[in-house]
Amino acid sequence: MTRAATLYRLFVLLLAAFYALRMLVFGDWSGFGGPFRYLTIWALFLSLFCAVAMYRLSTGRSTGRWDGLVAATAVINAMVVALFWRLYLADPASVLRDGQLGDWWIELYLHGAGPLLQWIDVLVVHRGFRRPLAGLAWLVGLVVGYLTWAEVVVGPMNATPQGSVTSGLPYPFLNDLAFDGRMAFYVTNIGAGIVLLVLFTGLAWTLRRLVPRAP
């Protein structure tokens, strides 16, 4: 592993650690589950775990590649970015309680720069997506785990946000959907995640053949 790659991974790790620590200290803990009500924060901490694992791999402190989890994290980051900006641009109130973005430098990292840094690592440095079935297992397991957490724990334990159908689910628009509507939305997005996994795998395969690894 080159020194430049190790320094890059250290930079990614320090940024992820800063934002994760800030979220723990200053995040919204007014409702049950705190900031962990949101898939964005799950993605942040998954990215932090991957950053630690990749830095340890670069420095020879570990031999574990974590290919499946790293690939799933890249896809979940892509899902977070695509879903957030699509819903926000259509109706900010559908994903934000007051319809207003918070501090721009936090939103930019969570829904842009942070995922981009992780994608660069997994595609260019790590040369990942070598075990797509492991990535698929991690992806489905994590997304289903989050959805179960949101539906079974977060929703019943919180009174807000309130919608026309239910209340307590993390994102305002979900509370305007009946149960079958939410299930259809979830299944559609799991399918989209699988498509993204296939696309990432194809891109990674292409990069491994077109771009030689640095000596």
DRENTORZA-389343 format. One record per residue: residue in one letter; residue number from 0; x, y, z of N, C-alpha, C in turn. Coordinates in nm, 3 decimals. Example, Ala and Ser with C-alpha at 12.3 -4.5 7.8 and 13.67 -1.06 7.14 Angstrom:
<sites>
<'a',0,<1.319,-0.569,0.780>,<1.230,-0.450,0.780>,<1.320,-0.330,0.780>> <'s',1,<1.285,-0.225,0.708>,<1.367,-0.106,0.714>,<1.290,0.003,0.787>> 
</sites>
This chain:
<sites>
<'m',0,<0.084,-0.119,0.000>,<0.000,0.000,0.000>,<0.088,0.124,0.000>> <'t',1,<0.061,0.219,-0.090>,<0.142,0.338,-0.100>,<0.120,0.432,0.019>> <'r',2,<0.217,0.518,0.042>,<0.205,0.617,0.149>,<0.087,0.711,0.122>> <'a',3,<0.068,0.748,-0.006>,<-0.042,0.837,-0.041>,<-0.176,0.775,-0.007>> <'a',4,<-0.191,0.644,-0.034>,<-0.316,0.576,-0.004>,<-0.339,0.570,0.147>> <'t',5,<-0.232,0.545,0.223>,<-0.244,0.540,0.369>,<-0.283,0.676,0.424>> <'l',6,<-0.222,0.783,0.373>,<-0.256,0.918,0.419>,<-0.399,0.953,0.381>> <'y',7,<-0.442,0.910,0.263>,<-0.580,0.935,0.222>,<-0.675,0.867,0.320>> <'r',8,<-0.647,0.743,0.354>,<-0.734,0.670,0.446>,<-0.733,0.731,0.585>> <'l',9,<-0.619,0.784,0.627>,<-0.615,0.853,0.756>,<-0.702,0.977,0.752>> <'f',10,<-0.698,1.052,0.643>,<-0.782,1.170,0.627>,<-0.930,1.133,0.631>> <'v',11,<-0.967,1.028,0.558>,<-1.107,0.982,0.557>,<-1.149,0.939,0.697>> <'l',12,<-1.062,0.868,0.767>,<-1.092,0.821,0.903>,<-1.112,0.937,0.999>> <'l',13,<-1.023,1.035,0.995>,<-1.035,1.148,1.088>,<-1.162,1.229,1.064>> <'l',14,<-1.197,1.249,0.937>,<-1.320,1.320,0.905>,<-1.443,1.243,0.956>> <'a',15,<-1.447,1.113,0.927>,<-1.561,1.032,0.970>,<-1.571,1.030,1.122>> <'a',16,<-1.457,1.020,1.189>,<-1.458,1.018,1.335>,<-1.508,1.151,1.391>> <'f',17,<-1.466,1.261,1.330>,<-1.512,1.393,1.376>,<-1.663,1.406,1.366>> <'y',18,<-1.718,1.371,1.249>,<-1.862,1.387,1.230>,<-1.941,1.288,1.316>> <'a',19,<-1.889,1.167,1.334>,<-1.958,1.069,1.418>,<-1.958,1.116,1.564>> <'l',20,<-1.845,1.165,1.612>,<-1.838,1.214,1.750>,<-1.928,1.334,1.768>> <'r',21,<-1.929,1.425,1.672>,<-2.017,1.541,1.682>,<-2.162,1.498,1.687>> <'m',22,<-2.197,1.396,1.608>,<-2.335,1.348,1.607>,<-2.373,1.290,1.742>> <'l',23,<-2.280,1.220,1.807>,<-2.308,1.162,1.937>,<-2.327,1.270,2.043>> <'v',24,<-2.248,1.376,2.034>,<-2.251,1.481,2.137>,<-2.362,1.583,2.110>> <'f',25,<-2.377,1.626,1.985>,<-2.469,1.735,1.954>,<-2.589,1.691,1.871>> <'g',26,<-2.603,1.562,1.844>,<-2.716,1.514,1.765>,<-2.849,1.533,1.838>> <'d',27,<-2.957,1.517,1.764>,<-3.091,1.535,1.819>,<-3.131,1.410,1.898>> <'w',28,<-3.124,1.420,2.031>,<-3.162,1.310,2.119>,<-3.299,1.333,2.182>> <'s',29,<-3.378,1.421,2.122>,<-3.509,1.454,2.181>,<-3.609,1.340,2.170>> <'g',30,<-3.590,1.250,2.075>,<-3.680,1.137,2.059>,<-3.608,1.007,2.084>> <'f',31,<-3.684,0.900,2.105>,<-3.624,0.769,2.130>,<-3.541,0.727,2.008>> <'g',32,<-3.420,0.681,2.034>,<-3.330,0.640,1.926>,<-3.234,0.749,1.885>> <'g',33,<-3.263,0.873,1.926>,<-3.174,0.984,1.894>,<-3.144,0.992,1.745>> <'p',34,<-3.023,1.029,1.709>,<-2.990,1.041,1.567>,<-2.992,0.907,1.493>> <'f',35,<-2.987,0.798,1.570>,<-2.987,0.666,1.505>,<-3.125,0.627,1.452>> <'r',36,<-3.221,0.720,1.462>,<-3.349,0.699,1.393>,<-3.332,0.705,1.242>> <'y',37,<-3.224,0.764,1.195>,<-3.211,0.795,1.053>,<-3.108,0.706,0.984>> <'l',38,<-3.142,0.663,0.863>,<-3.050,0.579,0.785>,<-2.921,0.653,0.756>> <'t',39,<-2.928,0.784,0.741>,<-2.807,0.863,0.717>,<-2.703,0.841,0.826>> <'i',40,<-2.748,0.832,0.951>,<-2.654,0.815,1.061>,<-2.603,0.672,1.067>> <'w',41,<-2.686,0.576,1.031>,<-2.636,0.440,1.017>,<-2.524,0.437,0.913>> <'a',42,<-2.546,0.505,0.801>,<-2.445,0.509,0.695>,<-2.317,0.577,0.744>> <'l',43,<-2.330,0.682,0.824>,<-2.214,0.752,0.878>,<-2.129,0.658,0.964>> <'f',44,<-2.193,0.584,1.053>,<-2.116,0.495,1.141>,<-2.065,0.371,1.069>> <'l',45,<-2.137,0.326,0.967>,<-2.082,0.220,0.883>,<-1.957,0.269,0.810>> <'s',46,<-1.962,0.392,0.760>,<-1.846,0.450,0.693>,<-1.729,0.465,0.790>> <'l',47,<-1.758,0.502,0.914>,<-1.652,0.513,1.014>,<-1.588,0.377,1.039>> <'f',48,<-1.671,0.273,1.055>,<-1.615,0.139,1.076>,<-1.527,0.099,0.959>> <'c',49,<-1.575,0.123,0.837>,<-1.498,0.087,0.718>,<-1.368,0.167,0.712>> <'a',50,<-1.373,0.295,0.749>,<-1.253,0.378,0.747>,<-1.148,0.324,0.845>> <'v',51,<-1.193,0.282,0.964>,<-1.100,0.222,1.061>,<-1.040,0.094,1.004>> <'a',52,<-1.126,0.008,0.947>,<-1.079,-0.120,0.893>,<-0.981,-0.098,0.778>> <'m',53,<-1.009,-0.002,0.690>,<-0.921,0.022,0.577>,<-0.788,0.083,0.620>> <'y',54,<-0.790,0.170,0.721>,<-0.665,0.227,0.770>,<-0.580,0.119,0.837>> <'r',55,<-0.643,0.032,0.914>,<-0.569,-0.078,0.976>,<-0.510,-0.171,0.870>> <'l',56,<-0.583,-0.193,0.762>,<-0.532,-0.275,0.653>,<-0.411,-0.209,0.588>> <'s',57,<-0.418,-0.077,0.567>,<-0.307,-0.004,0.504>,<-0.181,-0.006,0.589>> <'t',58,<-0.198,0.000,0.720>,<-0.082,0.008,0.809>,<-0.034,-0.130,0.854>> <'g',59,<-0.092,-0.236,0.802>,<-0.048,-0.370,0.836>,<-0.094,-0.419,0.972>> <'r',60,<-0.190,-0.349,1.033>,<-0.239,-0.391,1.164>,<-0.351,-0.494,1.155>> <'s',61,<-0.395,-0.519,1.033>,<-0.501,-0.616,1.010>,<-0.488,-0.669,0.868>> <'t',62,<-0.537,-0.790,0.847>,<-0.540,-0.847,0.712>,<-0.684,-0.861,0.662>> <'g',63,<-0.780,-0.822,0.742>,<-0.920,-0.836,0.704>,<-0.961,-0.731,0.602>> <'r',64,<-1.014,-0.774,0.487>,<-1.056,-0.679,0.383>,<-1.201,-0.633,0.400>> <'w',65,<-1.282,-0.710,0.469>,<-1.422,-0.674,0.491>,<-1.492,-0.640,0.359>> <'d',66,<-1.466,-0.719,0.254>,<-1.519,-0.687,0.122>,<-1.671,-0.673,0.120>> <'g',67,<-1.741,-0.766,0.185>,<-1.887,-0.760,0.181>,<-1.943,-0.636,0.248>> <'l',68,<-1.893,-0.604,0.368>,<-1.942,-0.489,0.443>,<-1.903,-0.358,0.375>> <'v',69,<-1.782,-0.350,0.323>,<-1.737,-0.229,0.255>,<-1.823,-0.202,0.131>> <'a',70,<-1.853,-0.308,0.056>,<-1.938,-0.292,-0.062>,<-2.078,-0.248,-0.023>> <'a',71,<-2.135,-0.312,0.079>,<-2.270,-0.277,0.124>,<-2.275,-0.133,0.174>> <'t',72,<-2.171,-0.089,0.243>,<-2.166,0.049,0.292>,<-2.165,0.147,0.177>> <'a',73,<-2.090,0.118,0.072>,<-2.087,0.206,-0.045>,<-2.225,0.217,-0.107>> <'v',74,<-2.296,0.106,-0.116>,<-2.430,0.108,-0.175>,<-2.528,0.183,-0.084>> <'i',75,<-2.522,0.159,0.046>,<-2.611,0.231,0.138>,<-2.584,0.380,0.133>> <'n',76,<-2.458,0.419,0.123>,<-2.426,0.561,0.105>,<-2.490,0.617,-0.021>> <'a',77,<-2.485,0.539,-0.129>,<-2.547,0.584,-0.254>,<-2.698,0.596,-0.239>> <'m',78,<-2.760,0.501,-0.169>,<-2.904,0.507,-0.145>,<-2.940,0.630,-0.063>> <'v',79,<-2.861,0.659,0.039>,<-2.887,0.776,0.124>,<-2.879,0.904,0.042>> <'v',80,<-2.773,0.918,-0.038>,<-2.755,1.039,-0.118>,<-2.870,1.054,-0.218>> <'a',81,<-2.900,0.947,-0.291>,<-3.003,0.956,-0.395>,<-3.140,0.982,-0.334>> <'l',82,<-3.175,0.910,-0.227>,<-3.307,0.927,-0.166>,<-3.322,1.065,-0.104>> <'f',83,<-3.219,1.109,-0.031>,<-3.229,1.237,0.038>,<-3.251,1.351,-0.061>> <'w',84,<-3.164,1.360,-0.162>,<-3.173,1.474,-0.253>,<-3.296,1.467,-0.342>> <'r',85,<-3.338,1.345,-0.379>,<-3.460,1.333,-0.460>,<-3.581,1.381,-0.380>> <'l',86,<-3.591,1.336,-0.256>,<-3.705,1.375,-0.174>,<-3.696,1.522,-0.132>> <'y',87,<-3.576,1.567,-0.099>,<-3.560,1.705,-0.056>,<-3.594,1.803,-0.167>> <'l',88,<-3.548,1.777,-0.289>,<-3.575,1.867,-0.400>,<-3.722,1.867,-0.438>> <'a',89,<-3.791,1.755,-0.415>,<-3.935,1.750,-0.444>,<-4.016,1.820,-0.335>> <'d',90,<-3.977,1.798,-0.209>,<-4.049,1.859,-0.097>,<-3.961,1.849,0.028>> <'p',91,<-3.892,1.957,0.066>,<-3.803,1.951,0.182>,<-3.869,1.899,0.308>> <'a',92,<-3.997,1.927,0.328>,<-4.067,1.884,0.449>,<-4.088,1.733,0.453>> <'s',93,<-4.067,1.664,0.340>,<-4.088,1.520,0.338>,<-3.977,1.444,0.409>> <'v',94,<-3.858,1.506,0.423>,<-3.748,1.439,0.490>,<-3.693,1.518,0.609>> <'l',95,<-3.731,1.646,0.621>,<-3.685,1.729,0.732>,<-3.805,1.779,0.810>> <'r',96,<-3.796,1.774,0.940>,<-3.912,1.808,1.024>,<-3.961,1.950,1.001>> <'d',97,<-3.868,2.043,0.985>,<-3.910,2.182,0.963>,<-3.890,2.225,0.818>> <'g',98,<-3.850,2.130,0.733>,<-3.829,2.162,0.592>,<-3.703,2.242,0.565>> <'q',99,<-3.616,2.258,0.667>,<-3.496,2.338,0.651>,<-3.372,2.253,0.674>> <'l',100,<-3.272,2.272,0.587>,<-3.144,2.206,0.609>,<-3.078,2.264,0.733>> <'g',101,<-3.001,2.181,0.803>,<-2.927,2.228,0.917>,<-2.800,2.300,0.872>> <'d',102,<-2.694,2.287,0.951>,<-2.567,2.347,0.913>,<-2.521,2.288,0.780>> <'w',103,<-2.488,2.375,0.684>,<-2.457,2.329,0.549>,<-2.338,2.235,0.547>> <'w',104,<-2.238,2.260,0.632>,<-2.117,2.177,0.628>,<-2.142,2.038,0.682>> <'i',105,<-2.245,2.021,0.764>,<-2.282,1.888,0.811>,<-2.361,1.815,0.702>> <'e',106,<-2.459,1.885,0.645>,<-2.541,1.823,0.540>,<-2.456,1.788,0.419>> <'l',107,<-2.362,1.874,0.384>,<-2.276,1.849,0.269>,<-2.192,1.724,0.290>> <'y',108,<-2.143,1.706,0.412>,<-2.064,1.586,0.440>,<-2.151,1.461,0.442>> <'l',109,<-2.263,1.466,0.514>,<-2.348,1.348,0.530>,<-2.410,1.303,0.399>> <'h',110,<-2.446,1.399,0.314>,<-2.518,1.365,0.192>,<-2.438,1.396,0.066>> <'g',111,<-2.307,1.399,0.078>,<-2.225,1.426,-0.040>,<-2.081,1.387,-0.022>> <'a',112,<-2.004,1.469,0.049>,<-1.860,1.450,0.058>,<-1.821,1.320,0.127>> <'g',113,<-1.888,1.288,0.238>,<-1.855,1.166,0.311>,<-1.872,1.041,0.226>> <'p',114,<-1.991,1.021,0.166>,<-2.008,0.908,0.075>,<-1.907,0.907,-0.039>> <'l',115,<-1.878,1.024,-0.099>,<-1.784,1.030,-0.210>,<-1.646,0.980,-0.168>> <'l',116,<-1.601,1.022,-0.050>,<-1.471,0.978,-0.002>,<-1.468,0.826,0.016>> <'q',117,<-1.577,0.768,0.065>,<-1.581,0.623,0.084>,<-1.585,0.551,-0.051>> <'w',118,<-1.656,0.606,-0.148>,<-1.660,0.546,-0.282>,<-1.521,0.545,-0.346>> <'i',119,<-1.447,0.654,-0.332>,<-1.313,0.660,-0.388>,<-1.225,0.552,-0.327>> <'d',120,<-1.235,0.534,-0.196>,<-1.155,0.432,-0.129>,<-1.189,0.292,-0.181>> <'v',121,<-1.319,0.259,-0.179>,<-1.357,0.121,-0.215>,<-1.330,0.091,-0.362>> <'l',122,<-1.345,0.189,-0.450>,<-1.327,0.165,-0.593>,<-1.182,0.177,-0.639>> <'v',123,<-1.111,0.279,-0.590>,<-0.978,0.310,-0.641>,<-0.867,0.250,-0.555>> <'v',124,<-0.879,0.265,-0.422>,<-0.773,0.219,-0.332>,<-0.793,0.072,-0.296>> <'h',125,<-0.909,0.038,-0.247>,<-0.937,-0.097,-0.200>,<-0.955,-0.197,-0.313>> <'r',126,<-0.996,-0.148,-0.429>,<-1.029,-0.235,-0.542>,<-1.132,-0.338,-0.498>> <'g',127,<-1.240,-0.287,-0.441>,<-1.340,-0.373,-0.380>,<-1.442,-0.430,-0.477>> <'f',128,<-1.554,-0.473,-0.420>,<-1.663,-0.539,-0.493>,<-1.615,-0.668,-0.560>> <'r',129,<-1.527,-0.740,-0.491>,<-1.478,-0.868,-0.541>,<-1.566,-0.985,-0.498>> <'r',130,<-1.651,-0.961,-0.397>,<-1.737,-1.067,-0.345>,<-1.881,-1.015,-0.344>> <'p',131,<-1.943,-1.008,-0.462>,<-2.077,-0.948,-0.470>,<-2.183,-1.019,-0.387>> <'l',132,<-2.173,-1.151,-0.371>,<-2.273,-1.222,-0.291>,<-2.262,-1.184,-0.144>> <'a',133,<-2.139,-1.168,-0.096>,<-2.120,-1.121,0.042>,<-2.173,-0.979,0.057>> <'g',134,<-2.148,-0.896,-0.045>,<-2.201,-0.759,-0.042>,<-2.352,-0.759,-0.040>> <'l',135,<-2.412,-0.849,-0.119>,<-2.558,-0.858,-0.122>,<-2.614,-0.899,0.013>> <'a',136,<-2.551,-0.997,0.077>,<-2.597,-1.043,0.208>,<-2.590,-0.931,0.312>> <'w',137,<-2.476,-0.860,0.314>,<-2.462,-0.748,0.406>,<-2.563,-0.639,0.376>> <'l',138,<-2.582,-0.607,0.249>,<-2.673,-0.500,0.208>,<-2.815,-0.530,0.253>> <'v',139,<-2.866,-0.646,0.218>,<-3.004,-0.681,0.254>,<-3.018,-0.690,0.406>> <'g',140,<-2.920,-0.749,0.472>,<-2.927,-0.761,0.618>,<-2.931,-0.626,0.687>> <'l',141,<-2.845,-0.533,0.644>,<-2.840,-0.400,0.707>,<-2.966,-0.319,0.679>> <'v',142,<-3.013,-0.321,0.554>,<-3.131,-0.243,0.519>,<-3.255,-0.299,0.589>> <'v',143,<-3.271,-0.430,0.587>,<-3.385,-0.491,0.656>,<-3.375,-0.465,0.807>> <'g',144,<-3.253,-0.469,0.860>,<-3.234,-0.439,1.002>,<-3.276,-0.297,1.035>> <'y',145,<-3.237,-0.201,0.949>,<-3.277,-0.063,0.973>,<-3.428,-0.047,0.963>> <'l',146,<-3.490,-0.106,0.861>,<-3.634,-0.091,0.843>,<-3.711,-0.154,0.958>> <'t',147,<-3.662,-0.266,1.008>,<-3.726,-0.330,1.124>,<-3.715,-0.239,1.246>> <'w',148,<-3.598,-0.182,1.267>,<-3.575,-0.087,1.376>,<-3.671,0.031,1.365>> <'a',149,<-3.687,0.085,1.243>,<-3.774,0.201,1.224>,<-3.921,0.168,1.248>> <'e',150,<-3.965,0.054,1.195>,<-4.107,0.017,1.204>,<-4.146,-0.039,1.341>> <'v',151,<-4.061,-0.121,1.399>,<-4.098,-0.195,1.520>,<-4.060,-0.121,1.647>> <'v',152,<-3.953,-0.041,1.640>,<-3.904,0.026,1.762>,<-3.925,0.177,1.755>> <'v',153,<-3.868,0.242,1.654>,<-3.869,0.389,1.649>,<-4.011,0.443,1.638>> <'g',154,<-4.088,0.391,1.544>,<-4.225,0.440,1.524>,<-4.310,0.433,1.650>> <'p',155,<-4.324,0.314,1.711>,<-4.408,0.303,1.831>,<-4.356,0.383,1.951>> <'m',156,<-4.225,0.412,1.956>,<-4.169,0.478,2.073>,<-4.165,0.631,2.060>> <'n',157,<-4.207,0.684,1.945>,<-4.204,0.829,1.925>,<-4.341,0.881,1.883>> <'a',158,<-4.375,1.001,1.928>,<-4.503,1.062,1.892>,<-4.492,1.153,1.771>> <'t',159,<-4.371,1.194,1.738>,<-4.349,1.282,1.623>,<-4.239,1.223,1.537>> <'p',160,<-4.236,1.258,1.409>,<-4.329,1.346,1.337>,<-4.466,1.281,1.316>> <'q',161,<-4.567,1.365,1.306>,<-4.704,1.317,1.287>,<-4.742,1.328,1.140>> <'g',162,<-4.812,1.227,1.091>,<-4.858,1.228,0.953>,<-5.007,1.204,0.945>> <'s',163,<-5.057,1.189,0.825>,<-5.200,1.169,0.805>,<-5.244,1.026,0.835>> <'v',164,<-5.147,0.934,0.844>,<-5.181,0.793,0.867>,<-5.128,0.745,1.001>> <'t',165,<-5.004,0.777,1.032>,<-4.942,0.730,1.156>,<-4.847,0.837,1.206>> <'s',166,<-4.768,0.804,1.306>,<-4.672,0.900,1.361>,<-4.552,0.824,1.418>> <'g',167,<-4.443,0.897,1.436>,<-4.325,0.842,1.500>,<-4.220,0.786,1.408>> <'l',168,<-4.255,0.754,1.284>,<-4.154,0.702,1.192>,<-4.052,0.811,1.160>> <'p',169,<-3.927,0.774,1.136>,<-3.820,0.875,1.132>,<-3.840,0.987,1.031>> <'y',170,<-3.884,0.953,0.910>,<-3.896,1.053,0.805>,<-4.043,1.093,0.789>> <'p',171,<-4.072,1.223,0.785>,<-4.211,1.270,0.783>,<-4.298,1.204,0.677>> <'f',172,<-4.247,1.185,0.555>,<-4.331,1.132,0.448>,<-4.378,0.990,0.476>> <'l',173,<-4.301,0.914,0.553>,<-4.342,0.777,0.584>,<-4.471,0.774,0.665>> <'n',174,<-4.493,0.876,0.744>,<-4.613,0.881,0.828>,<-4.739,0.916,0.750>> <'d',175,<-4.722,0.949,0.624>,<-4.837,0.974,0.536>,<-4.871,0.851,0.451>> <'l',176,<-4.796,0.743,0.470>,<-4.819,0.621,0.393>,<-4.878,0.513,0.481>> <'a',177,<-4.976,0.440,0.428>,<-5.029,0.324,0.498>,<-4.922,0.214,0.499>> <'f',178,<-4.946,0.111,0.580>,<-4.845,0.006,0.596>,<-4.809,-0.058,0.463>> <'d',179,<-4.908,-0.091,0.380>,<-4.877,-0.154,0.252>,<-4.801,-0.059,0.159>> <'g',180,<-4.831,0.070,0.168>,<-4.757,0.168,0.090>,<-4.612,0.178,0.134>> <'r',181,<-4.590,0.172,0.264>,<-4.452,0.175,0.315>,<-4.378,0.049,0.273>> <'m',182,<-4.445,-0.067,0.280>,<-4.378,-0.191,0.239>,<-4.339,-0.186,0.091>> <'a',183,<-4.428,-0.131,0.009>,<-4.396,-0.119,-0.133>,<-4.276,-0.026,-0.153>> <'f',184,<-4.273,0.083,-0.079>,<-4.161,0.176,-0.087>,<-4.031,0.108,-0.044>> <'y',185,<-4.035,0.031,0.064>,<-3.916,-0.038,0.113>,<-3.866,-0.140,0.011>> <'v',186,<-3.957,-0.221,-0.042>,<-3.917,-0.323,-0.138>,<-3.857,-0.260,-0.262>> <'t',187,<-3.918,-0.151,-0.308>,<-3.866,-0.082,-0.426>,<-3.723,-0.033,-0.402>> <'n',188,<-3.699,0.020,-0.284>,<-3.566,0.073,-0.257>,<-3.463,-0.036,-0.229>> <'i',189,<-3.506,-0.149,-0.174>,<-3.414,-0.262,-0.163>,<-3.374,-0.309,-0.303>> <'g',190,<-3.474,-0.313,-0.394>,<-3.444,-0.349,-0.532>,<-3.347,-0.250,-0.596>> <'a',191,<-3.368,-0.121,-0.568>,<-3.277,-0.019,-0.621>,<-3.136,-0.038,-0.566>> <'g',192,<-3.127,-0.076,-0.438>,<-2.997,-0.102,-0.377>,<-2.925,-0.218,-0.444>> <'i',193,<-3.000,-0.322,-0.479>,<-2.940,-0.436,-0.549>,<-2.890,-0.395,-0.686>> <'v',194,<-2.967,-0.312,-0.756>,<-2.923,-0.261,-0.886>,<-2.794,-0.179,-0.870>> <'l',195,<-2.789,-0.095,-0.766>,<-2.668,-0.017,-0.741>,<-2.549,-0.107,-0.712>> <'l',196,<-2.571,-0.216,-0.639>,<-2.463,-0.310,-0.611>,<-2.409,-0.369,-0.741>> <'v',197,<-2.498,-0.405,-0.831>,<-2.456,-0.459,-0.961>,<-2.376,-0.354,-1.039>> <'l',198,<-2.424,-0.229,-1.038>,<-2.354,-0.123,-1.111>,<-2.217,-0.095,-1.051>> <'f',199,<-2.209,-0.088,-0.919>,<-2.080,-0.067,-0.853>,<-1.985,-0.182,-0.884>> <'t',200,<-2.037,-0.304,-0.881>,<-1.953,-0.421,-0.909>,<-1.897,-0.415,-1.050>> <'g',201,<-1.981,-0.376,-1.146>,<-1.935,-0.362,-1.284>,<-1.832,-0.253,-1.298>> <'l',202,<-1.854,-0.140,-1.230>,<-1.759,-0.028,-1.237>,<-1.626,-0.068,-1.175>> <'a',203,<-1.632,-0.137,-1.060>,<-1.509,-0.181,-0.994>,<-1.432,-0.279,-1.081>> <'w',204,<-1.502,-0.372,-1.144>,<-1.438,-0.469,-1.234>,<-1.367,-0.397,-1.349>> <'t',205,<-1.434,-0.296,-1.405>,<-1.375,-0.220,-1.515>,<-1.251,-0.144,-1.471>> <'l',206,<-1.259,-0.078,-1.354>,<-1.145,-0.001,-1.304>,<-1.026,-0.091,-1.275>> <'r',207,<-1.050,-0.210,-1.222>,<-0.940,-0.301,-1.193>,<-0.863,-0.340,-1.319>> <'r',208,<-0.931,-0.340,-1.432>,<-0.868,-0.379,-1.557>,<-0.811,-0.261,-1.635>> <'l',209,<-0.868,-0.145,-1.620>,<-0.822,-0.029,-1.696>,<-0.717,0.053,-1.621>> <'v',210,<-0.724,0.054,-1.489>,<-0.634,0.138,-1.410>,<-0.542,0.047,-1.330>> <'p',211,<-0.412,0.043,-1.361>,<-0.320,-0.044,-1.286>,<-0.303,0.006,-1.144>> <'r',212,<-0.285,-0.089,-1.053>,<-0.261,-0.052,-0.914>,<-0.122,0.010,-0.903>> <'a',213,<-0.113,0.116,-0.823>,<0.017,0.181,-0.804>,<0.115,0.085,-0.737>> <'p',214,<0.241,0.084,-0.776>,<0.340,-0.006,-0.716>,<0.369,0.031,-0.571>> 
</sites>
